[in-house]
Amino acid sequence: MQHEIFRRHDLLRPNGTLWEAGYATSPVLAYDRSKIRAGKLQIKEWDSYLILSPDFALELTVGDNSYMGFDRVAFMDFKKTRAHTKSSVRFFPMGSTKMPSSTEGGDTESFRRNHFLCFRKEPERRYLRFRMERFCSGQPVEGELSLTEPEGDSMVLAVPFDEAPFGFYYNQKICGMPAEGEVTFQDQTYRFEPSTSFAILNWGRGVWPRCSSWYWAGTFGVLDEIPFAFNIGYGYGNDAEATENMLFYNRKAHKLSHVTFNIPTSNGRDNYMEPWFFTSDDERFKMIFHPILDCGSKTGFAFRKSRRHQVFGHFTGRVTLDDGTVLNIKNFLGVAEKVFNKW
């Protein structure tokens, strides 16, 4: 049974545990880092934007994981089927990045010697600016984008972690914001047009266990002149009260139950470039995903290890809205990923 949260109140009780687990369609729970009772090194906060256009994509991330901060810029070229990613690590920021306590206001900034990322929130709009030196082959990448944030529903999830007494994950994903702007890379300018380019904000705050794995996928665009998106995933904690699975049609959320990711295997290993299949236990979500680019990454040092397969491709299938309306989805560009973190 999916539990929806309607009433505005604090995210955490005075003892540091969740007041209420469940989902919402707006950020009704108030996050306050100072109320966390877990060890200070366990707190993890990030703002991540993914902007998709038909031929290329951009990902920008600023994170403060207490013992380690990270800034990441990734650029994906679907025509050339290649991706470039560069991350910068800073040790023990311990909250000094001053990540906003809500998506409804506040700026996210990281200015370092060889790069900067700046995410600014204004009424009905978000502005992203960035530059990173020596991004690829000694050349920089830079850009400036404007995201229109129309009124409508978003995906909000608050869940505990059973293996961490004070563990929780509070997440909001704002899907399908029209994006406009430019990115300059390798003497070429890439233009994001608002009619064909859309962004998602992945805003996460929480206390995570040492090891975790998750699956996530999404797409956003226009279906018969009406905005459409979906967000699906699992592995983000105890989902007994709610999952993050939602459809968005004309900016209105339609809640799904549990969705399973069926990744093909070969010789016992995941084959990420073969078609994936997605099914929901309520039979309202059936989708096939044809990959075009796997942005796989693997990092490991001392106390941190990460394996991430972020795969871009096209979704085709059928979804059912809350009122029983069936929508047929064909060749919608999107992303699906499988991630393991030891952090």
N, C-alpha and C positions, 0 to 999 in steps of 0.2 A: 504494500500500500504506500503510495506516494504522499508525503506530508507537506502541504504548502504552508509557508509562513506568511502571514499578512501583517501582523502587528509590529510596529517599530520598537525596538528595544536594544539593549547592549548585546553584543555577540557572546561575551563571556560572563560567567558568574564571578562573584568575588573570590571564589576558590580557584579560578582559572579554567574551569571546564565550560563546555558549551551550555548556554541557556537552552537552546532549541536546535535540533538537527532537522534539516529539511531543505526545501527549495523555495525560491521566490522568483518573481519576474522583475524585481527592482531591488536595489541594495538597502533593504529595510533594517539590517543589523549593523550596529555601530561598532567598528573595529578600533581598539585602543591597544597599541603595542605595550604600554606600561602595565596593563592588566594581565599580561601573560605570566603564568607561574612556572613554566618549564625553564630548563636551563637556557641561559642566554644564547648559547651556541647553537641551539636547535631552531631558532626563529628564522623563517625564510619568507622573503617578500620579493615580488617581482612585478614589473609592468612589461608586457611584450605585445608588440603590434606586428601583425602579418598582413601585408597588402598584396592582393592578387590582381593581375591583369591577364589578358589572354595569352601574352607571350613572355611575361617575366613576372617576378615576385620579389618582394623585399621583406625582410624580417629585422626588427629592431628590438633589443631587449636591454633593460637595466634591472639588475637584481642585487639584493642585499641579503645574503644568507648568513649574516652575522660573522662567522669565521672567514667568510670569503665573499667578496663582491665581484660581480662580473658584468661586463658590457659586451654585447654581441651585435654585429652587423652581418647579415647574410643576403646575398643577391643571387637569384636563380634565373637563368635564361633557358626557357623551354625550347626555343628554336634550336639553340646550340646544345641542348641537353647537358648543361654544366652548371655548377654552383660554386660560389666562393664564399667562404665564411672566415671571419676573424673575430676572436674574443680577446678581451683584456681582463686580467684578474687583478684584484686588489685584496690584500689580506686584512682580516679583522676590521671591517668597517663598523660592525656592531651597531647598526642602525643609524650611523652618521650620514648615510645617503638620504635620510629623511624622506622615505617613500610616503606618498599621500595616504591618509587613512581612509579615503573613499574615492571612488571614480567620479564623484559629483563635483569635485573641486581640488585644486592643488596641482603643482607642477612636479614633474620628475626630471631630474637633471644629473648628469655626470660629466664633469669637465676634467680631462686628464691631459698629460703632456702631449700625446699624439692623437687624441681624438676627443670628440664631445658628442653627447646625445642629449637632446632637450625635447621633452614632451610637455606641451602647454595646453591646459584646458580652459576653454572659454565657452560662454553660452552657445549651445547648439553646434559647436565646432571644436576640433582638436588640431593643434599644429605640431608637426614633427620636423625637427631639424637635426642634422647630424653630419659629421665628417670624421673619417678615419684615414690616417696616413698609412702608406705602405700596405694597403688592403690586399693587393694582388700584383705580383711582378713589380713591386716597388712603387706602384701607382696608388693614389688615394681614391676614395669613393666619397661622395657627398650628395646631399639632397635636401629638399624641403617639400613637405606635403601638407595638404589641408584635408581633414576628414570631416564630412558633414555628419552630425549626429542627430538624426530625426527622432521625434518622439516615438516611443514604442517600447515593447518588452525586451528584456535581456535575460540571460541565464544566470541565476544566482544560486549558489550551493553552499551549505554549511554542514559539514559532517565531521565526526570524530575519527580518531585512529584507535583501534582496540589495543594495539601493542604499545601505545604511548599514553600514560595516564593523563597528561595534559595536552595530548596531541589533538589537532584539529586542522581543517582546511576550509578557508573561506575564499570563494572564487566567484568572480563575475566575468562573463564573456559577453561583450557587446558585438553583435554580428552584423555584417553587411553595411558598414558605413561607406558611402560613396567617397572615393579618394581622388584628389587632383594634385598634381605636382610633378616634379622632375627629379631624376637621379642621374648624376654624371659619373661615369665609370669607364676607364680605358678609352678616353677621348670620344666617348659616345654619350649622348643624352637620351635617356629613356623617359618617355612621357606617360604618366598615369592620367587617363581620362575618366571623369566621374560617371560617364554612361556605361563604362565597361570595367572599371576598377573598383574593388571593394575591399574593406579592411575589417579585421577583427581585433579587438582588444582583449587580451588574456591578462586579467588582473588577479594576482594570487597573494594571499597572506596566510601564514599558518605555522604550525609546529609539526614537523614530519618525523617519522621513524628513521633510523639510520639507513635502511635499505627500502627501496620502493620501486614498483613498476607500474606504468600506466599505459593506457591506450586512448587515443583521441583522434577524432576526425571531424571535418566540417567543410561546408561549401556555402557560398553566398553569391547571389546574382539576381537576375530578373527572369521571371517565368510568366510569359504572356503579359508583359508590361506591369507585373505585380512583383514587388520585392519578395524574394524567397531565400531562406537559409536553413541549415540545420547544424546542430552541435551535438555530438555523441561522444561517449567515452566512459571508462571505468578504471578502477585502480587507485582512486583518490581518497580512500578511507572506507569506513563502514557505510555502505549505501542502503542499509535496511530501511531508512526513512525516506530516502530520495536518491535519484540518479541525476546526472546532468544532461540527460537526453531530451532534446527539445527540437521541434520544428518551429520555424518563424515564417508566417505567411501574411503579407501586408502589415508587417511589424508586430503581429500578434503571436504570442507563444501558444504552442500546442504540445502538451506534455506527453512524452513517451515513457514506457516502462524500461526494461533492461534490453540492451542491444549487445549482440555478440559479434566480435571481430573474428572472421575466419580467414586467416592468412595462410596461403598455400605453403607446403613444405616440400623439401627435396632432400632425401638422405637424412631426414631428421632435423633439418635446419630450415628456418623460415626463408622463403623465396619471395622477397619483397617486390620484385618486378613482374610477377605473375598476377593475374586478376585476384583481388580480394572480394570476399562476399560478406555482407552484413545482414543480419536478421534480428528482429525483436521478438520477445516472448509474447507480445500482444498482437503480433502479425500486422502491425501498422507501418513497419519499416522493412523494406526489402530492397537491397541495393547491391550493385556490382561496381567495382572500382578498377579502372584500367590505368595502371601506373605509367608515367612518362619520365620521371626523374626521381631517383633516390638520393636524398641529401644525408647519407649516413655519416655519423661521426662517432669517434671513440676517444675518450680521454681518461687519463688515470695518473694520479700522483699522490703519494703519501696517503692522506685520509679521504681522498675523493676519487670516485670512478664513475664514468657515465658512458652508456651506449645508447645512441639515438638513431632511429631510422625515421626520418621525416620524408614521406613519399608524396609527390605531387602527381595528380592524374585527373581522370574524368569519372564522374559518378553517373550511373544510369539505373533507374529503378522506379519504385512506386512507394508513395507515402500516403497515409490517411490522416486527415485532420480530426480534431475533437468532434466535429459535427458529422463525421462520416464521409466528407468529401475526399475523393481520391485524386491525387496529383501524380502525373507521370513526369519523371525527371529524365532528361536525356543530355548526356555529354556536358554536365556541369563541372567546371574546373574546381578542384578542391584539394584537400590535403588529408592524409591519414598517417598516424605515427605510432610507433611503439618505443617506449623509453624505459631504461633501467638506470636508477641512480643509487649510488652508495655515497651518501653525503651527510 
